[in-house]
Amino acid sequence: MKIRKRHIIILGLVGVLLFLSYRWTSEPSETVDLVVIGAGASGMSAALEAEAAGVNVILLEKMPYVGGNTVRATAGMNAVETEAQKEAGISDDVEIFVGDILESGHSEGNPRMIEIMARESSSALDWLTAKGADLSDVGILAGHSKPRTHRPSGGQPVGGEIVKVLKRSIDDSTVDLRLEHKAVQIMVDHDRVISGVGVVDKTGRKYTIHTKKVIIATGGFGGSPEVFVYYNQKLKGYHTTNSPSATGDFIGLVEDLDVKLVDMSYIQTHPTVSPEYGVLITEAIRGNGGILINNSGKRFANEMKNRDFLSEDLLSQPGKEVYLLFNETVRESLAASDDYINMDLIHSAPDVETLANTLRIDTHSLNETIDRYNGFVESQNDLDFGRRSLTVTLDEGPFYAVKVTPAVHYCMGGMLIDDNARIIGEDGNPISGLYAAGEATAGIHGLNRLGGNSLLDAIVFGRIAGRSAVE
């Protein structure tokens, strides 16, 4: 009896080993025209453009849902010469927009790519609107000289709106969307030509998709402290606003393909993030009239300056303790602010005195700061810090305040692409069959990205990548 049991156990183990051996060595395969890796805004846009041209597309997403970092976007998407701007009487154009982008990036952005992004912005907005997106509200963000940031009416968060319409379009198309399918390898043949993508599904099954064209739209690496600290040691200990999916997958996918990675240390921090949970407090609150105060109740900077400079100003304050302050008028202009209230991130009070006591700030100092700022709004001249956007006086309560600190937000570095979204190799030439879009790419924004440009970048170059792959 003991021998029989032992034999049964041995035979069972052999069977398991044979099964596993078969499972890992007999990988199934299939063939398709195009594989898109990543189902955020750039990946879905690329897949839809290619599918519209009659190409068979497989869209891979490692997470159990689409959207990536896009779904977290709040403030809006930039565009110029739009119908919404015209209806609001806003005079803006491509040249002014390009100038703002270059200034924000400290003149290190690629002028050619920036011009394409700005010139295509209106058509990108129209493309999304035609798919059902509500992007009718227009506001201004830090670093902009004109209101050009589009979001849903009432100031609702923009990311969910864009992801919703793109996902609906994917569902209505022939694009083969595969959730929880992670691309682990981009394969090449003996001539170094793209030949396929190695994939692992949620069960651990490995398989190969044979293709000669691949678009990488995996996003950046801001969701992985291990990776962003590797590239920029100064960011050790920082929170992040990024999705857990933003782990820099493109780095491993192209490490053997002689792809040119540039600006990897250029990592942007967002100045207003809740330190408790790492929740980004939208820049639109400042754009619509909010101000920043330190623990002495004093303003200390132009709230609308570029993100990198403002982050430095915040960190230089006593105790690194800073609050974003606004009133009911600002709250009513942005539905997104209600989310923060519902998350219990925001202190509210009926008047300035009560708010000051709650924050343990000197009441006289805070009253003096608000009165002085209101005077600047009335005269349209900020004598202290030169803020240009002075739209709302903070004279009527209730009043609101949220503690904020800088956190890792966006990676300007990644794979270098050309104006056709083709990935550039170490030799300076495009790699045949390999394209990219979104935060996985580099060379566009320079040292600092202008708020509202991440979605624009993703949509514009996602569409370009999809068209280029077809051509």
C-alpha positions as CSV (number, residue, x, y, z in Angstrom):
1,M,0.0,0.0,0.0
2,K,2.8,2.4,0.9
3,I,4.5,1.7,-2.5
4,R,1.3,2.4,-4.4
5,K,0.8,5.7,-2.6
6,R,4.4,6.7,-3.3
7,H,4.0,5.8,-7.0
8,I,0.8,7.8,-7.2
9,I,2.5,10.8,-5.6
10,I,5.5,10.5,-8.0
11,L,3.2,10.1,-11.0
12,G,1.2,13.1,-9.9
13,L,4.3,15.2,-9.6
14,V,5.5,14.1,-13.0
15,G,2.2,15.0,-14.5
16,V,2.3,18.5,-13.0
17,L,5.8,19.0,-14.3
18,L,4.8,17.8,-17.7
19,F,1.8,20.2,-17.7
20,L,3.9,23.2,-16.6
21,S,6.6,22.3,-19.2
22,Y,3.9,22.2,-21.9
23,R,2.3,25.3,-20.6
24,W,5.5,27.4,-20.7
25,T,7.2,25.9,-23.8
26,S,4.2,25.5,-26.1
27,E,3.2,29.2,-26.2
28,P,0.2,29.9,-28.5
29,S,0.6,32.7,-31.0
30,E,-1.4,34.9,-33.3
31,T,-0.9,37.6,-35.9
32,V,-2.2,41.1,-36.1
33,D,-1.5,44.3,-38.0
34,L,-0.7,46.5,-35.0
35,V,-0.3,46.1,-31.2
36,V,-0.8,49.0,-28.9
37,I,0.6,48.7,-25.4
38,G,-1.2,50.7,-22.8
39,A,-4.9,51.8,-22.7
40,G,-4.6,55.3,-21.3
41,A,-5.6,58.4,-23.4
42,S,-2.6,58.0,-25.8
43,G,-3.0,54.3,-26.3
44,M,-6.8,54.4,-26.9
45,S,-6.5,57.4,-29.2
46,A,-3.8,55.5,-31.2
47,A,-5.8,52.4,-31.4
48,L,-9.0,54.2,-32.6
49,E,-7.1,56.1,-35.3
50,A,-5.5,53.0,-36.7
51,E,-8.7,51.0,-36.5
52,A,-10.5,53.8,-38.4
53,A,-8.1,53.3,-41.3
54,G,-9.0,49.7,-41.5
55,V,-6.2,48.1,-39.5
56,N,-6.6,45.2,-37.2
57,V,-5.5,46.3,-33.7
58,I,-4.9,44.5,-30.4
59,L,-4.8,46.9,-27.4
60,L,-3.0,45.5,-24.3
61,E,-3.6,46.8,-20.8
62,K,-1.9,45.3,-17.8
63,M,-4.5,46.6,-15.3
64,P,-8.1,45.3,-15.0
65,Y,-9.3,48.7,-16.2
66,V,-8.5,51.4,-18.8
67,G,-7.4,54.9,-18.1
68,G,-4.0,54.9,-16.4
69,N,-3.0,58.3,-15.2
70,T,-5.6,59.9,-17.5
71,V,-8.4,59.0,-15.2
72,R,-6.7,61.0,-12.4
73,A,-6.5,64.2,-14.5
74,T,-8.6,67.0,-13.0
75,A,-7.8,70.5,-14.2
76,G,-8.4,70.1,-18.0
77,M,-6.9,69.8,-21.4
78,N,-5.4,72.8,-23.2
79,A,-6.5,73.9,-26.7
80,V,-6.4,77.2,-28.6
81,E,-8.7,78.8,-31.2
82,T,-11.6,76.7,-30.0
83,E,-15.3,77.5,-30.2
84,A,-15.5,77.6,-26.4
85,Q,-12.8,80.3,-26.3
86,K,-14.5,82.3,-29.0
87,E,-17.8,82.1,-27.2
88,A,-16.1,83.4,-24.0
89,G,-14.4,86.2,-26.0
90,I,-10.9,84.8,-25.3
91,S,-8.3,86.0,-27.9
92,D,-5.7,83.3,-28.1
93,D,-3.7,81.6,-30.9
94,V,-1.0,79.0,-31.6
95,E,1.9,81.4,-31.4
96,I,0.9,82.6,-27.9
97,F,0.4,79.1,-26.7
98,V,3.8,77.9,-28.1
99,G,5.4,80.8,-26.3
100,D,3.9,79.8,-22.9
101,I,5.0,76.2,-23.4
102,L,8.6,77.2,-24.2
103,E,8.7,79.6,-21.3
104,S,7.3,76.9,-18.9
105,G,9.9,74.4,-20.1
106,H,12.8,76.9,-19.7
107,S,13.2,76.9,-23.5
108,E,14.3,73.2,-23.5
109,G,11.3,71.8,-25.2
110,N,11.3,70.8,-28.8
111,P,9.9,73.8,-30.8
112,R,8.8,71.6,-33.7
113,M,6.9,69.1,-31.5
114,I,5.4,71.9,-29.4
115,E,4.2,73.7,-32.5
116,I,2.5,70.5,-33.8
117,M,0.9,70.0,-30.4
118,A,-0.5,73.5,-30.3
119,R,-1.6,73.5,-33.9
120,E,-3.4,70.2,-33.5
121,S,-5.0,71.1,-30.2
122,S,-8.3,72.4,-31.6
123,S,-8.8,69.4,-33.8
124,A,-8.0,67.1,-30.9
125,L,-10.6,68.8,-28.8
126,D,-13.1,68.6,-31.7
127,W,-12.3,64.9,-32.1
128,L,-13.1,64.2,-28.4
129,T,-16.2,66.4,-28.6
130,A,-17.5,64.5,-31.6
131,K,-17.2,61.3,-29.5
132,G,-19.5,62.9,-26.9
133,A,-17.0,64.6,-24.5
134,D,-18.1,67.7,-22.6
135,L,-15.2,70.1,-22.7
136,S,-17.1,73.3,-22.7
137,D,-15.8,75.0,-19.6
138,V,-12.6,77.1,-20.1
139,G,-10.3,78.2,-17.3
140,I,-6.7,79.3,-16.7
141,L,-3.9,77.4,-15.0
142,A,-0.5,78.4,-13.7
143,G,2.0,79.5,-16.4
144,H,-0.6,80.4,-19.0
145,S,-1.1,83.9,-20.3
146,K,-4.7,83.1,-21.6
147,P,-7.6,80.9,-20.4
148,R,-7.3,77.8,-22.6
149,T,-7.8,74.8,-20.3
150,H,-11.0,73.0,-21.3
151,R,-13.0,70.7,-18.9
152,P,-16.6,69.6,-18.4
153,S,-19.2,72.2,-17.6
154,G,-19.3,73.1,-13.9
155,G,-15.6,72.4,-13.5
156,Q,-16.0,68.7,-13.2
157,P,-12.7,66.6,-13.4
158,V,-11.7,66.1,-17.0
159,G,-9.9,62.7,-16.8
160,G,-12.9,60.6,-16.2
161,E,-14.8,62.3,-19.0
162,I,-12.1,61.6,-21.6
163,V,-11.6,58.0,-20.5
164,K,-15.3,57.4,-20.6
165,V,-15.8,58.6,-24.2
166,L,-12.6,56.8,-25.4
167,K,-13.6,53.5,-23.7
168,R,-17.1,53.8,-25.3
169,S,-15.5,54.3,-28.7
170,I,-13.2,51.4,-28.2
171,D,-16.2,49.2,-27.2
172,D,-18.0,50.3,-30.4
173,S,-15.0,49.6,-32.6
174,T,-13.3,46.4,-33.8
175,V,-10.3,47.1,-31.5
176,D,-9.5,43.9,-29.5
177,L,-9.0,45.3,-26.0
178,R,-7.4,42.9,-23.6
179,L,-7.4,43.8,-19.9
180,E,-4.9,42.2,-17.5
181,H,-2.6,41.3,-20.4
182,K,0.9,42.6,-19.8
183,A,3.4,43.1,-22.6
184,V,6.7,41.8,-21.4
185,Q,8.9,41.8,-24.5
186,I,9.1,43.4,-27.9
187,M,10.6,40.8,-30.3
188,V,12.8,41.4,-33.3
189,D,14.0,39.0,-36.0
190,H,17.6,38.4,-37.0
191,D,17.6,41.6,-39.0
192,R,16.6,43.6,-36.0
193,V,13.1,44.2,-37.4
194,I,10.1,44.2,-35.1
195,S,8.5,40.8,-35.2
196,G,6.1,40.5,-32.3
197,V,5.1,41.1,-28.7
198,G,5.4,38.7,-25.8
199,V,2.4,38.8,-23.5
200,V,1.5,37.4,-20.1
201,D,-2.2,37.3,-19.2
202,K,-3.8,37.4,-15.7
203,T,-3.5,33.6,-15.3
204,G,0.2,33.6,-16.0
205,R,-0.2,32.2,-19.5
206,K,2.5,33.3,-21.9
207,Y,1.7,33.9,-25.6
208,T,3.1,35.8,-28.6
209,I,1.4,38.3,-30.9
210,H,3.2,38.4,-34.3
211,T,3.2,41.9,-35.7
212,K,5.5,44.2,-37.5
213,K,4.2,47.4,-35.8
214,V,4.0,48.3,-32.2
215,I,2.9,51.5,-30.4
216,I,4.2,52.0,-26.8
217,A,1.8,54.0,-24.7
218,T,2.6,52.7,-21.2
219,G,2.8,56.0,-19.5
220,G,5.6,57.3,-17.3
221,F,7.3,56.0,-14.1
222,G,6.0,58.5,-11.6
223,G,4.0,55.8,-9.8
224,S,7.2,53.9,-8.8
225,P,9.3,55.7,-6.1
226,E,12.1,53.1,-6.7
227,V,12.3,54.2,-10.4
228,F,11.9,58.0,-10.1
229,V,14.4,58.2,-7.2
230,Y,16.8,56.1,-9.3
231,Y,16.7,58.8,-12.0
232,N,16.5,61.8,-9.6
233,Q,17.9,61.3,-6.1
234,K,16.4,64.7,-4.9
235,L,12.9,63.1,-5.0
236,K,13.6,60.5,-2.3
237,G,10.7,60.6,0.3
238,Y,8.3,62.4,-2.0
239,H,4.7,61.3,-2.3
240,T,3.3,60.8,-5.8
241,T,0.0,61.7,-7.6
242,N,0.5,58.9,-10.1
243,S,-1.5,55.7,-10.7
244,P,0.1,52.5,-9.4
245,S,0.3,51.4,-13.0
246,A,2.8,54.1,-13.9
247,T,5.9,52.0,-13.3
248,G,8.0,52.8,-16.4
249,D,7.2,49.6,-18.2
250,F,8.6,51.1,-21.5
251,I,12.1,51.1,-19.9
252,G,12.3,47.3,-19.8
253,L,10.4,46.8,-23.1
254,V,13.0,48.8,-25.1
255,E,16.2,48.1,-23.2
256,D,17.5,45.7,-25.9
257,L,16.3,47.7,-28.9
258,D,18.9,50.5,-28.9
259,V,16.2,53.1,-28.2
260,K,17.3,56.6,-27.2
261,L,16.1,57.6,-23.7
262,V,16.4,61.3,-22.9
263,D,15.7,63.7,-20.0
264,M,15.0,60.9,-17.5
265,S,15.9,63.1,-14.6
266,Y,13.4,65.7,-15.6
267,I,10.6,64.9,-13.2
268,Q,7.9,67.5,-12.4
269,T,6.5,68.0,-8.9
270,H,3.0,69.3,-8.5
271,P,2.9,72.0,-5.7
272,T,-0.5,71.4,-4.3
273,V,-1.0,67.8,-3.1
274,S,-2.6,66.6,0.2
275,P,0.3,65.2,2.3
276,E,-2.0,62.8,4.1
277,Y,-3.1,60.7,1.1
278,G,-1.2,62.0,-1.8
279,V,-4.3,63.4,-3.4
280,L,-3.7,66.1,-6.0
281,I,-5.5,69.3,-5.3
282,T,-6.3,70.7,-8.8
283,E,-4.5,73.7,-10.1
284,A,-7.9,75.0,-11.2
285,I,-8.7,76.1,-7.6
286,R,-5.9,78.6,-7.8
287,G,-6.8,79.4,-11.4
288,N,-10.3,80.3,-10.3
289,G,-9.2,82.5,-7.4
290,G,-7.6,80.5,-4.6
291,I,-4.5,81.7,-2.8
292,L,-1.6,80.1,-0.9
293,I,-0.7,81.1,2.7
294,N,2.0,79.8,5.1
295,N,1.5,79.0,8.8
296,S,1.9,82.7,9.5
297,G,-1.2,83.5,7.4
298,K,0.9,85.3,4.7
299,R,0.9,84.9,1.0
300,F,4.5,84.0,-0.1
301,A,4.4,83.6,-3.9
302,N,2.5,84.2,-7.2
303,E,0.1,81.3,-7.0
304,M,0.0,81.1,-10.8
305,K,3.8,80.8,-11.5
306,N,5.2,77.6,-13.0
307,R,4.9,74.4,-11.0
308,D,8.6,73.9,-10.5
309,F,9.3,77.3,-9.1
310,L,6.1,77.3,-7.0
311,S,7.1,73.9,-5.5
312,E,10.4,75.4,-4.4
313,D,8.6,78.4,-2.8
314,L,6.4,76.0,-0.8
315,L,9.3,74.0,0.5
316,S,11.0,77.1,1.7
317,Q,8.2,78.1,4.0
318,P,8.5,77.8,7.8
319,G,7.9,74.1,8.7
320,K,7.1,73.5,5.1
321,E,3.5,74.0,6.1
322,V,1.3,75.7,3.5
323,Y,-2.4,76.0,2.9
324,L,-4.5,76.5,-0.2
325,L,-7.3,78.9,0.7
326,F,-10.5,79.7,-1.2
327,N,-14.1,80.7,-0.6
328,E,-17.6,79.6,-1.6
329,T,-17.4,81.5,-4.9
330,V,-14.4,79.5,-6.0
331,R,-15.9,76.2,-4.7
332,E,-19.1,76.8,-6.7
333,S,-17.1,77.3,-9.9
334,L,-15.4,73.9,-9.6
335,A,-17.3,70.7,-8.9
336,A,-14.0,69.0,-8.3
337,S,-13.6,70.9,-5.0
338,D,-16.6,69.0,-3.6
339,D,-14.6,65.7,-4.0
340,Y,-12.0,67.0,-1.6
341,I,-14.6,68.1,0.8
342,N,-16.3,64.7,0.7
343,M,-12.9,63.1,1.3
344,D,-12.5,65.2,4.4
345,L,-9.3,66.8,3.2
346,I,-10.6,70.4,3.6
347,H,-11.2,72.5,6.6
348,S,-14.3,74.7,6.3
349,A,-15.5,77.7,8.4
350,P,-18.2,80.4,8.1
351,D,-15.7,83.2,8.5
352,V,-12.0,84.1,8.4
353,E,-11.7,84.2,12.2
354,T,-13.1,80.7,12.7
355,L,-10.8,79.3,9.9
356,A,-7.8,81.0,11.4
357,N,-8.5,79.4,14.8
358,T,-9.0,76.0,13.1
359,L,-5.6,76.3,11.3
360,R,-3.9,77.8,14.4
361,I,-3.0,80.9,12.4
362,D,-3.0,84.5,13.8
363,T,-6.4,85.9,13.0
364,H,-5.2,89.5,12.4
365,S,-2.5,88.3,10.1
366,L,-4.9,86.2,8.0
367,N,-7.4,89.0,7.8
368,E,-4.8,91.4,6.7
369,T,-3.6,89.0,4.0
370,I,-7.1,88.5,2.6
371,D,-7.9,92.2,2.7
372,R,-4.7,93.1,0.9
373,Y,-5.3,90.4,-1.7
374,N,-8.9,91.6,-2.3
375,G,-7.5,95.1,-2.9
376,F,-5.2,93.7,-5.6
377,V,-8.2,92.0,-7.3
378,E,-10.2,95.3,-7.3
379,S,-7.2,97.3,-8.7
380,Q,-6.1,94.4,-10.9
381,N,-2.6,94.8,-9.7
382,D,-0.8,92.4,-7.4
383,L,1.8,94.7,-5.9
384,D,3.4,91.8,-3.9
385,F,4.0,89.0,-6.4
386,G,2.7,90.1,-9.8
387,R,-0.1,87.6,-10.2
388,R,-1.9,88.3,-13.5
389,S,-5.0,86.2,-13.0
390,L,-7.0,88.2,-10.4
391,T,-10.7,87.2,-10.9
392,V,-12.3,86.7,-7.5
393,T,-12.3,88.6,-4.2
394,L,-12.2,86.4,-1.1
395,D,-14.7,88.6,0.8
396,E,-17.6,86.3,1.4
397,G,-17.7,82.9,3.2
398,P,-17.8,80.1,3.8
399,F,-14.0,79.8,3.6
400,Y,-12.0,76.6,2.9
401,A,-8.4,75.6,3.4
402,V,-6.4,72.4,2.6
403,K,-2.9,71.6,3.6
404,V,-0.7,71.0,0.6
405,T,2.9,69.9,-0.3
406,P,4.7,69.2,-3.5
407,A,4.6,65.6,-4.8
408,V,5.9,63.8,-7.9
409,H,3.5,64.4,-10.7
410,Y,4.9,64.0,-14.3
411,C,7.9,62.5,-16.0
412,M,9.2,64.7,-18.9
413,G,11.8,62.1,-19.8
414,G,11.3,58.9,-21.8
415,M,11.7,57.6,-25.4
416,L,12.6,60.2,-28.0
417,I,10.1,60.4,-30.9
418,D,10.0,62.4,-34.1
419,D,7.0,64.4,-35.4
420,N,5.5,61.2,-36.8
421,A,5.7,59.6,-33.3
422,R,8.4,57.2,-34.5
423,I,10.8,56.1,-31.8
424,I,14.3,57.3,-32.3
425,G,17.3,54.9,-31.9
426,E,20.7,55.6,-30.4
427,D,22.0,56.2,-34.0
428,G,19.5,59.1,-34.4
429,N,17.3,57.4,-36.9
430,P,13.7,56.1,-36.5
431,I,13.3,52.5,-35.6
432,S,11.2,50.8,-38.2
433,G,7.8,49.6,-36.9
434,L,8.1,51.2,-33.5
435,Y,6.1,54.2,-32.3
436,A,5.2,55.8,-29.0
437,A,3.0,58.5,-27.5
438,G,2.1,60.0,-24.1
439,E,4.2,60.2,-21.0
440,A,6.5,57.4,-22.1
441,T,8.0,59.8,-24.6
442,A,10.3,62.7,-24.2
443,G,11.7,65.8,-25.8
444,I,8.5,67.8,-25.9
445,H,7.9,69.7,-22.6
446,G,11.5,70.6,-21.6
447,L,12.3,71.0,-17.9
448,N,8.8,71.7,-16.7
449,R,5.4,70.7,-18.3
450,L,2.7,73.4,-18.6
451,G,-0.5,72.3,-16.7
452,G,-3.2,70.9,-19.0
453,N,-0.7,69.7,-21.6
454,S,-0.4,66.1,-20.6
455,L,-3.8,65.2,-22.0
456,L,-3.2,67.3,-25.1
457,D,0.1,65.6,-25.7
458,A,-1.5,62.1,-25.2
459,I,-4.4,62.8,-27.6
460,V,-2.4,64.6,-30.3
461,F,0.5,62.3,-30.5
462,G,-1.6,59.2,-29.8
463,R,-3.6,60.0,-32.9
464,I,-0.4,60.8,-34.9
465,A,1.1,57.4,-33.8
466,G,-2.0,55.6,-34.9
467,R,-2.0,57.2,-38.3
468,S,1.8,56.8,-38.7
469,A,1.6,53.1,-37.9
470,V,-1.0,52.7,-40.7
471,E,1.0,54.7,-43.2
